[in-house]
Amino acid sequence: MRHQGTRELLIQKAIDLFYESSYLKTPIRKITESLQVENTIIYYYFKSKDELLFSIINGITDELINTLEDIAERLDDPLERLRQMIYAHIVILKKRKKEVKIFVEDTDKLPEELLKKIKGKQSKIYEIYSHQFKRLLRTQRIKEYEIPVIIFSLFAMINWTYRWFREGGGLTIEDVANRTIQIFFHGILQEEE
């Protein structure tokens, strides 16, 4: 089984099992048994179960950072840039729901040295948004709220979407993204005169 895709198979199986049962309740043995391989193969690709969790969280974090940076580079209007960033941030749930849940619920289970790396990336996401809000404040397009309050309120709206959103319900994830943007912008945008 040691071929190019083995690492990815182990990650995907871990994602499925961590999503279903949680990181703490999923032993390495369950991952390898479900793939019908020896327990030791996982240690060929990962030093530990913690490193496997880190790989999952790191992957979704890197994808989000790359997406947000791409939007920030492509769009000139700061309000449209922010709108597209929030939209993309929520819609990532459509294809990566399991990883989003693991990111939100299990990041704190990482050992300190790996947690520090993820916190650095979380800070980068925060800074990408912070830069957008600072630009909007300078141009007086949003109300003068404290930027950390604005950002963490936005993150709360985005990060818990995975808990209540159900595919095939009354709204698509794109509808949810658009409604979230409308609600959020209604709260922070300056009134047009």
C-alpha positions as CSV (number, residue, x, y, z in Angstrom):
1,M,0.0,0.0,0.0
2,R,3.0,2.3,0.2
3,H,2.4,4.4,-2.9
4,Q,1.8,8.1,-3.7
5,G,-1.8,8.1,-2.5
6,T,-1.3,6.2,0.8
7,R,-0.8,9.4,2.8
8,E,-3.9,10.9,1.3
9,L,-5.9,7.8,2.0
10,L,-4.8,7.9,5.6
11,I,-5.7,11.6,5.9
12,Q,-9.1,11.1,4.2
13,K,-10.0,8.1,6.5
14,A,-8.9,10.1,9.6
15,I,-11.1,13.0,8.4
16,D,-14.1,10.7,8.1
17,L,-13.5,9.1,11.5
18,F,-12.6,12.3,13.4
19,Y,-15.7,13.9,11.9
20,E,-18.0,11.0,12.9
21,S,-16.5,10.1,16.3
22,S,-14.1,13.0,17.3
23,Y,-10.4,13.1,17.3
24,L,-10.1,11.9,20.9
25,K,-12.4,8.9,20.4
26,T,-10.7,7.6,17.3
27,P,-7.7,5.4,17.9
28,I,-5.0,4.9,15.2
29,R,-6.1,1.3,15.1
30,K,-9.5,2.3,13.8
31,I,-8.1,4.3,11.0
32,T,-5.7,1.5,9.8
33,E,-8.3,-1.3,10.3
34,S,-10.8,0.5,8.1
35,L,-8.1,0.6,5.4
36,Q,-7.1,-3.0,6.1
37,V,-3.5,-2.1,6.7
38,E,-1.1,-2.6,9.6
39,N,-1.1,0.0,12.4
40,T,2.6,0.8,11.8
41,I,2.0,2.1,8.3
42,I,0.6,5.3,9.7
43,Y,3.9,6.0,11.4
44,Y,5.7,5.8,8.0
45,Y,3.8,9.0,7.1
46,F,3.1,10.7,10.4
47,K,5.1,10.8,13.7
48,S,1.9,10.6,15.7
49,K,-1.8,10.8,15.7
50,D,-1.3,14.5,16.7
51,E,0.7,15.1,13.5
52,L,-2.1,13.5,11.5
53,L,-4.6,15.9,13.1
54,F,-2.2,18.8,12.4
55,S,-2.0,17.8,8.8
56,I,-5.8,18.0,8.4
57,I,-6.1,21.3,10.2
58,N,-3.1,22.8,8.4
59,G,-4.5,21.8,5.0
60,I,-7.8,23.6,5.6
61,T,-6.1,26.6,7.1
62,D,-3.7,26.9,4.2
63,E,-6.5,26.6,1.7
64,L,-8.4,29.4,3.4
65,I,-5.4,31.7,3.6
66,N,-4.6,31.1,-0.1
67,T,-8.3,31.8,-1.0
68,L,-8.4,35.0,1.0
69,E,-5.1,36.3,-0.3
70,D,-6.1,35.6,-3.8
71,I,-9.3,37.6,-3.4
72,A,-7.4,40.5,-1.7
73,E,-5.0,40.6,-4.6
74,R,-7.7,40.5,-7.4
75,L,-10.2,43.0,-6.2
76,D,-9.6,46.8,-5.7
77,D,-12.8,47.8,-3.9
78,P,-12.3,47.0,-0.2
79,L,-16.1,46.5,0.4
80,E,-16.4,44.1,-2.6
81,R,-13.1,42.4,-1.5
82,L,-14.6,41.8,2.0
83,R,-17.9,40.6,0.6
84,Q,-16.0,38.0,-1.6
85,M,-13.8,37.0,1.3
86,I,-16.7,36.3,3.6
87,Y,-18.6,34.5,0.8
88,A,-15.6,32.2,0.0
89,H,-14.9,31.6,3.7
90,I,-18.5,30.3,4.2
91,V,-18.7,28.4,0.9
92,I,-15.5,26.5,1.7
93,L,-17.9,24.5,4.0
94,K,-19.6,23.0,0.9
95,K,-16.6,21.0,-0.1
96,R,-14.7,20.8,3.3
97,K,-17.4,20.5,5.9
98,K,-15.7,17.6,7.8
99,E,-12.3,19.5,7.9
100,V,-14.1,22.7,9.1
101,K,-15.7,20.8,12.0
102,I,-12.3,19.2,12.9
103,F,-10.7,22.7,12.7
104,V,-13.3,24.3,15.0
105,E,-13.6,21.5,17.5
106,D,-10.2,19.8,17.6
107,T,-7.5,22.5,17.1
108,D,-7.2,22.8,20.8
109,K,-6.3,19.1,21.1
110,L,-2.9,19.7,19.3
111,P,0.2,19.6,21.4
112,E,1.8,23.0,22.1
113,E,4.4,23.1,19.3
114,L,1.8,22.1,16.6
115,L,-0.9,24.4,18.1
116,K,1.6,27.3,18.0
117,K,2.0,26.8,14.2
118,I,-1.8,26.7,13.7
119,K,-2.3,29.8,15.9
120,G,0.2,31.6,13.7
121,K,-1.9,30.7,10.6
122,Q,-5.1,31.8,12.5
123,S,-3.3,35.1,13.2
124,K,-2.6,35.4,9.5
125,I,-6.3,34.9,8.7
126,Y,-7.2,37.5,11.3
127,E,-4.7,40.0,9.8
128,I,-6.0,39.5,6.3
129,Y,-9.5,40.5,7.6
130,S,-8.1,43.2,9.9
131,H,-6.4,44.9,6.9
132,Q,-9.7,45.0,5.1
133,F,-11.6,46.5,8.0
134,K,-8.9,49.1,8.6
135,R,-9.2,50.3,5.0
136,L,-13.0,50.5,5.4
137,L,-12.7,52.5,8.6
138,R,-10.2,54.9,7.0
139,T,-12.7,55.5,4.2
140,Q,-15.5,55.8,6.7
141,R,-17.5,53.1,5.0
142,I,-18.1,51.2,8.2
143,K,-19.1,52.2,11.7
144,E,-16.4,52.9,14.2
145,Y,-16.5,49.6,16.1
146,E,-13.4,48.0,17.5
147,I,-11.8,45.8,14.8
148,P,-11.3,42.8,17.1
149,V,-15.0,42.8,18.0
150,I,-16.0,43.1,14.3
151,I,-13.6,40.2,13.3
152,F,-14.4,37.8,16.1
153,S,-18.2,38.4,15.6
154,L,-17.7,37.6,11.9
155,F,-15.7,34.5,12.7
156,A,-18.4,33.3,15.1
157,M,-21.0,33.7,12.4
158,I,-18.8,31.8,9.9
159,N,-17.3,29.1,12.1
160,W,-20.5,27.8,13.6
161,T,-22.3,27.5,10.3
162,Y,-21.2,23.9,10.0
163,R,-23.2,23.0,13.2
164,W,-26.6,24.0,11.8
165,F,-26.3,24.0,8.0
166,R,-27.7,20.9,6.3
167,E,-27.3,20.3,2.6
168,G,-30.7,19.9,1.0
169,G,-32.4,22.1,3.5
170,G,-34.3,25.3,2.6
171,L,-31.1,27.2,1.8
172,T,-28.0,26.4,-0.2
173,I,-24.6,27.2,1.3
174,E,-24.4,30.0,-1.2
175,D,-27.7,31.4,0.1
176,V,-26.4,31.2,3.6
177,A,-23.2,33.0,2.6
178,N,-25.2,35.8,1.0
179,R,-27.6,36.1,4.0
180,T,-24.7,36.2,6.4
181,I,-23.1,39.0,4.4
182,Q,-26.3,40.9,4.4
183,I,-26.8,40.6,8.1
184,F,-23.2,41.4,8.9
185,F,-23.0,44.4,6.6
186,H,-26.3,45.7,7.9
187,G,-24.6,45.9,11.3
188,I,-21.3,47.5,10.3
189,L,-21.9,49.6,7.2
190,Q,-22.4,53.4,7.6
191,E,-25.9,54.6,6.7
192,E,-26.0,56.1,3.2
193,E,-27.2,59.6,3.2
